[in-house]
Amino acid sequence: MNTARVKIEEYGYNRTGYATSPVKEDHSVIEGSFYQQKPMTVPEMINRRINKTLCFFLGVAISITFVSYYIAMNYEAKLNNLDNEIVRLNSENQDLQAELDRYKSFNNVDNKIEEFNLLQKAEKVIEVTALNSDSDIKTVAVPVKTAANKFNWAIGY
């Protein structure tokens, strides 16, 4: 361990001032062996230069990573908004498709009724008197009408 000693000597200071008796410069105040920085060798200079270059590239890579992350998060937010819009449009499309199918169903029923002429206007009106008793009731045979084709009903989806 190196220790420093301070020489205590009389430097010729008197109460008159420094101008008349300056401090002696021939003796050092602190004596001892101290670590002195030795000059850098060529391999040390090369290592230092390589380390500085690598630190610079690391800083550039980190800043590029932050910028890329920011851009990626913006794109992800835009994609989430588009996904929400697509879900909303699909739901609206399903509602509209159900309404269209309902209208097609009514149209199919109307076309079949017109095809088989099931709803007819009366050609003439017959007036009958009301029956007063059970003995006056006659059974009337009602003809059964059958459609040649089955109805194609379109209900729902």
Secondary structure, DSSP 8 states (H G I E B T S, - for coil): ----EE--------TT-TTTS----SS-SEES---------HHHHHHHHHHHHHHHHHHHHHHHHHHHHHHHHHHHHHHHHHHHHHHHHHHHHHHHHHHHHHHHHHHHHHHHHHHHT-S---SS--------SGGG-----------SS--------
